[in-house]
Amino acid sequence: MTSQGGAFLFPDQLEPDLDRVQAYWNGLKRGDNDIPFWDDVKFSMKARLARDVMVIETFEDPPRFRFGLVGDDITRRYGAAITGKFTDEVDLHPPIDQLTEQCLATVERRAPTYFRHAPADGIKYSRLVLPLWGNGRIEMLIGAACFY
């Protein structure tokens, strides 16, 4: 299942790499909370999991998203360093095309979202965005990309 009309529909089954990131996210949940807290996220940038992830800061008024941490594989595939930049300050091409819209959907739904990019030619990948709670709102997001 792919995103249709910006819906970012969640598939019945995730790719194994994205499933590992979601399992990590699920493991961070405290008690009966549906969403983990952002301050529980700890990525070692040398670990395999961290190479294909992004930690994205959220801002409310107006809604904006800043790359707080970007894994090496995403940076390499994107072609430039984007850590510290807002999504509206960079060209959103693979592997981060439609990322602003997906982040908005994740914040609004307070639930994970999914995007799949599968052109006839070019970079084929799937992306997962997961919400993180803090200070009474969705304050951060984990994004992960799986390339094929």
Backbone bond lengths (Angstrom), bond angles and torsions (degrees), N, CA, C in turn:
res aa  C-N    CA-C-N  psi(-1)  N-CA   C-N-CA  omega(-1)  CA-C   N-CA-C  phi
1 M - - - 1.441 - - 1.523 108.00 -
2 T 1.316 117.55 137.11 1.450 121.54 179.53 1.511 109.84 -120.61
3 S 1.323 115.40 172.20 1.460 118.84 178.53 1.518 109.46 -68.39
4 Q 1.296 117.37 137.05 1.451 124.02 177.63 1.516 107.52 -128.14
5 G 1.322 116.99 123.22 1.449 119.61 178.48 1.515 113.27 57.28
6 G 1.335 117.62 35.22 1.451 120.85 178.82 1.516 113.64 75.18
7 A 1.340 118.11 12.71 1.465 120.72 -175.34 1.530 112.65 -75.64
8 F 1.315 118.54 -27.64 1.460 122.52 -179.55 1.524 111.14 51.21
9 L 1.307 114.90 50.98 1.460 121.92 -177.38 1.521 111.09 -63.92
10 F 1.318 115.05 140.68 1.451 121.29 -179.19 1.526 109.04 -83.74
11 P 1.334 118.92 131.65 1.461 121.00 -178.53 1.528 112.26 -75.77
12 D 1.312 115.62 164.17 1.467 120.18 175.90 1.524 111.09 -66.71
13 Q 1.334 116.03 -32.11 1.465 120.73 -178.96 1.524 108.89 -140.25
14 L 1.321 116.19 132.77 1.460 122.13 177.92 1.520 110.59 -88.48
15 E 1.316 116.00 157.57 1.451 121.71 170.84 1.538 107.52 -63.27
16 P 1.337 118.19 149.81 1.478 120.14 -176.05 1.525 114.05 -53.69
17 D 1.339 119.36 -41.22 1.468 120.80 -179.51 1.524 111.36 -64.96
18 L 1.326 117.53 -41.06 1.463 120.88 178.01 1.521 111.02 -71.18
19 D 1.313 116.13 -34.06 1.466 120.42 177.55 1.530 110.62 -62.21
20 R 1.342 117.53 -37.53 1.469 121.50 177.64 1.534 111.01 -64.20
21 V 1.329 116.50 -39.43 1.461 119.75 178.85 1.529 109.96 -67.74
22 Q 1.339 116.66 -42.15 1.459 119.15 178.09 1.533 110.79 -64.61
23 A 1.319 117.74 -37.81 1.472 120.63 177.39 1.535 110.28 -63.50
24 Y 1.335 116.98 -40.30 1.469 120.75 175.85 1.525 109.42 -60.25
25 W 1.348 117.56 -46.89 1.468 123.56 179.42 1.528 110.41 -59.95
26 N 1.338 117.38 -46.93 1.465 121.33 178.42 1.531 111.23 -60.18
27 G 1.325 116.64 -37.43 1.458 121.28 -179.98 1.523 113.85 -67.86
28 L 1.328 117.34 -17.02 1.463 121.73 179.12 1.524 113.39 -84.32
29 K 1.327 117.25 -12.99 1.469 120.63 -176.09 1.521 110.40 -64.56
30 R 1.324 115.28 138.97 1.463 121.92 178.82 1.524 109.06 -101.54
31 G 1.317 116.92 129.44 1.467 121.83 175.57 1.516 112.53 53.36
32 D 1.327 116.72 -126.78 1.465 122.08 -178.11 1.525 113.11 -94.59
33 N 1.326 118.38 10.46 1.459 121.10 -178.77 1.529 111.01 -67.02
34 D 1.331 115.75 140.17 1.462 121.30 177.82 1.520 112.54 -82.65
35 I 1.332 116.32 -20.95 1.458 121.76 -176.14 1.525 108.49 -128.15
36 P 1.332 117.84 132.42 1.466 119.20 176.91 1.528 111.91 -72.85
37 F 1.320 115.63 164.30 1.450 121.92 177.35 1.526 109.66 -89.05
38 W 1.325 116.08 140.87 1.462 120.61 -175.18 1.527 112.06 -63.10
39 D 1.326 118.18 -31.28 1.458 119.28 -176.53 1.528 113.22 -75.14
40 D 1.330 117.41 -2.53 1.467 120.96 174.16 1.528 112.21 -89.33
41 V 1.319 117.83 -10.74 1.469 121.92 -177.90 1.518 109.20 -74.88
42 K 1.309 115.36 126.40 1.465 122.13 178.21 1.526 107.70 -138.78
43 F 1.321 115.92 105.47 1.460 120.00 176.88 1.517 108.74 -107.80
44 S 1.308 116.55 128.77 1.454 121.19 168.10 1.519 105.33 -87.20
45 M 1.327 117.13 120.06 1.461 120.16 -175.78 1.523 112.26 -65.83
46 K 1.313 118.24 -9.20 1.462 120.52 176.19 1.523 111.57 -88.20
47 A 1.316 117.31 -14.81 1.460 121.01 -178.73 1.526 109.83 -76.27
48 R 1.303 116.88 149.17 1.463 122.41 -179.63 1.528 111.31 -57.99
49 L 1.306 117.26 -42.30 1.462 121.88 -178.60 1.530 111.39 -56.63
50 A 1.310 118.15 -38.45 1.463 122.36 -174.86 1.521 113.68 -74.05
51 R 1.315 119.10 -18.96 1.468 120.31 -176.12 1.521 113.18 -70.87
52 D 1.332 117.77 -26.26 1.459 121.27 -178.46 1.521 112.68 -112.28
53 V 1.343 117.55 25.87 1.458 120.02 -179.69 1.529 111.27 -121.57
54 M 1.332 113.41 161.48 1.462 122.85 173.45 1.525 106.48 -131.88
55 V 1.308 116.78 142.30 1.451 121.29 168.03 1.522 104.93 -109.97
56 I 1.327 115.31 123.32 1.461 121.79 -171.51 1.523 109.05 -118.84
57 E 1.327 116.26 126.29 1.461 122.01 177.46 1.527 109.28 -83.42
58 T 1.331 117.44 142.13 1.461 121.01 179.07 1.531 110.23 -110.27
59 F 1.305 115.14 144.45 1.457 123.19 176.58 1.519 107.00 -127.76
60 E 1.350 116.65 147.80 1.457 120.08 -168.67 1.523 116.55 -96.36
61 D 1.300 120.43 -46.55 1.458 120.24 -166.93 1.514 111.49 -130.15
62 P 1.310 120.03 88.14 1.472 127.04 8.19 1.526 110.52 -84.74
63 P 1.344 116.66 162.89 1.466 119.22 178.28 1.534 111.03 -64.97
64 R 1.332 114.72 122.82 1.472 120.90 177.74 1.513 108.27 -142.45
65 F 1.323 115.06 162.25 1.455 121.54 -176.54 1.526 109.19 -136.93
66 R 1.357 115.71 128.44 1.457 121.23 -178.91 1.520 110.02 -119.12
67 F 1.317 115.45 136.42 1.459 121.95 178.03 1.524 109.06 -73.77
68 G 1.334 116.36 109.11 1.454 120.93 178.82 1.514 112.45 -86.54
69 L 1.299 116.28 -34.01 1.455 123.04 179.92 1.527 106.79 -150.97
70 V 1.313 116.22 133.41 1.465 120.46 179.44 1.529 107.68 -131.88
71 G 1.326 115.76 123.78 1.460 120.86 -179.35 1.516 112.83 -64.30
72 D 1.324 115.21 155.98 1.466 121.69 -176.31 1.528 113.65 -58.94
73 D 1.336 118.07 -40.43 1.468 119.77 -178.30 1.523 111.26 -67.20
74 I 1.323 117.81 -38.16 1.464 120.44 178.01 1.527 109.83 -67.90
75 T 1.319 117.23 -43.92 1.475 120.83 177.90 1.524 110.51 -59.28
76 R 1.313 117.00 -45.46 1.465 120.97 -179.03 1.520 110.88 -62.77
77 R 1.319 117.32 -46.27 1.467 120.73 -179.09 1.526 111.93 -69.21
78 Y 1.330 117.49 -32.15 1.461 121.04 177.13 1.530 110.46 -70.62
79 G 1.338 116.18 -38.50 1.456 120.52 176.74 1.514 115.29 101.21
80 A 1.328 117.67 3.97 1.464 121.34 179.06 1.519 109.17 -163.28
81 A 1.326 115.21 157.83 1.460 120.34 175.72 1.527 109.07 -75.67
82 I 1.334 116.83 131.59 1.463 120.99 179.92 1.533 112.16 -125.50
83 T 1.317 117.80 -0.13 1.460 120.99 178.36 1.521 109.28 -56.92
84 G 1.346 115.66 131.87 1.448 121.41 179.49 1.520 113.97 90.94
85 K 1.320 117.61 -8.84 1.466 121.12 -179.46 1.529 110.57 -98.20
86 F 1.327 115.22 153.84 1.456 121.41 175.03 1.530 109.19 -84.69
87 T 1.337 115.97 152.59 1.470 119.29 179.83 1.521 111.98 -60.62
88 D 1.335 117.78 -26.56 1.464 119.03 178.86 1.525 112.79 -85.53
89 E 1.328 117.05 4.54 1.468 121.78 177.20 1.529 112.31 -105.23
90 V 1.315 117.38 -4.32 1.462 120.53 -178.02 1.528 109.64 -125.54
91 D 1.321 114.67 159.48 1.461 121.04 175.43 1.527 107.68 -75.62
92 L 1.319 116.88 118.61 1.468 120.29 -177.06 1.525 110.17 -87.41
93 H 1.322 114.18 82.58 1.467 121.50 174.79 1.524 108.42 -115.02
94 P 1.343 117.86 167.99 1.466 119.38 -177.47 1.525 111.38 -49.06
95 P 1.297 116.85 134.94 1.465 130.23 11.23 1.531 114.52 -98.88
96 I 1.330 117.69 22.91 1.469 118.39 -179.65 1.532 112.58 -124.07
97 D 1.322 118.26 22.74 1.459 119.31 177.44 1.527 110.08 -66.76
98 Q 1.305 115.90 144.91 1.475 124.56 -177.25 1.532 113.30 59.74
99 L 1.323 117.37 20.06 1.461 120.18 -177.43 1.528 112.24 -68.55
100 T 1.328 118.25 -39.94 1.468 119.53 179.73 1.516 110.67 -59.00
101 E 1.330 117.06 -46.04 1.459 121.09 179.68 1.521 111.61 -63.33
102 Q 1.331 116.63 -39.29 1.466 120.16 178.75 1.529 110.88 -67.35
103 C 1.316 117.58 -40.26 1.469 120.52 177.19 1.528 110.56 -63.03
104 L 1.327 117.46 -43.28 1.467 121.06 177.04 1.525 110.89 -57.99
105 A 1.334 116.38 -45.78 1.464 120.90 179.91 1.530 111.03 -62.43
106 T 1.323 117.07 -40.25 1.470 121.23 179.88 1.524 110.74 -64.00
107 V 1.326 116.89 -43.66 1.469 121.08 179.44 1.521 110.29 -65.72
108 E 1.322 117.19 -46.16 1.466 120.96 -178.33 1.528 112.15 -62.83
109 R 1.318 116.59 -41.92 1.475 121.02 -177.91 1.516 112.99 -82.63
110 R 1.332 116.06 -20.19 1.467 120.68 -173.16 1.525 110.61 54.88
111 A 1.325 113.46 42.58 1.465 120.47 -176.74 1.531 108.89 -153.84
112 P 1.325 117.21 158.11 1.462 120.72 177.86 1.532 112.21 -60.43
113 T 1.332 115.01 149.90 1.466 121.74 175.17 1.526 108.63 -130.60
114 Y 1.330 115.31 162.77 1.468 122.46 -173.39 1.519 109.37 -136.35
115 F 1.319 116.29 142.90 1.467 122.95 176.73 1.516 108.17 -138.10
116 R 1.322 116.14 138.71 1.471 120.13 176.76 1.511 108.73 -128.74
117 H 1.319 115.08 130.60 1.464 123.11 179.35 1.524 106.80 -116.43
118 A 1.329 116.48 109.66 1.467 119.93 -176.10 1.527 110.45 -136.49
119 P 1.328 117.82 67.76 1.465 120.21 178.38 1.528 111.17 -71.70
120 A 1.319 116.19 164.88 1.467 120.26 177.80 1.528 110.51 -62.96
121 D 1.334 116.15 -33.97 1.460 120.35 175.15 1.526 107.44 -135.23
122 G 1.294 117.25 157.41 1.453 120.27 -179.15 1.517 112.15 103.90
123 I 1.327 115.38 -170.80 1.461 122.34 -176.85 1.522 110.06 -71.98
124 K 1.325 115.00 127.12 1.466 121.96 175.24 1.522 107.37 -108.33
125 Y 1.317 115.68 127.03 1.454 118.86 -179.76 1.516 110.05 -160.67
126 S 1.330 114.31 165.68 1.460 122.80 173.02 1.517 107.39 -123.55
127 R 1.334 114.89 153.38 1.463 118.87 -178.41 1.525 109.93 -138.58
128 L 1.303 115.76 141.45 1.447 124.91 179.02 1.529 107.45 -119.31
129 V 1.343 117.26 136.48 1.468 121.03 173.50 1.519 107.53 -125.95
130 L 1.337 115.22 127.39 1.464 122.95 -173.81 1.530 110.03 -121.16
131 P 1.342 117.98 135.01 1.460 120.41 -178.69 1.526 112.92 -80.99
132 L 1.335 114.27 150.76 1.467 122.09 176.13 1.525 108.21 -131.27
133 W 1.320 116.07 134.07 1.456 123.51 -174.85 1.515 110.77 -88.71
134 G 1.326 116.38 148.29 1.460 121.93 173.39 1.510 110.34 -178.46
135 N 1.317 117.39 137.74 1.462 122.62 177.62 1.526 113.24 55.32
136 G 1.324 116.58 37.52 1.459 121.41 174.35 1.512 115.85 79.04
137 R 1.323 117.38 16.19 1.470 120.27 -179.43 1.528 110.04 -159.51
138 I 1.325 116.14 174.68 1.470 120.11 171.71 1.526 105.79 -74.99
139 E 1.328 115.67 107.44 1.460 120.37 -173.28 1.531 112.76 -102.36
140 M 1.311 116.76 -22.52 1.455 121.50 -179.53 1.519 108.34 -144.08
141 L 1.330 114.34 164.44 1.462 121.81 176.49 1.528 107.94 -136.33
142 I 1.325 114.92 147.61 1.462 119.95 168.34 1.523 105.92 -105.71
143 G 1.308 115.57 126.18 1.458 121.11 173.24 1.509 108.86 -112.26
144 A 1.316 117.38 142.68 1.457 120.84 178.37 1.512 108.78 -139.89
145 A 1.317 116.07 143.15 1.461 121.54 179.67 1.517 109.78 -122.49
146 C 1.318 114.91 143.51 1.462 123.04 178.64 1.522 106.29 -126.28
147 F 1.318 117.48 121.45 1.463 122.63 -175.61 1.519 110.92 -103.15
148 Y 1.319 115.70 143.19 1.468 121.03 178.75 1.503 111.32 -146.74
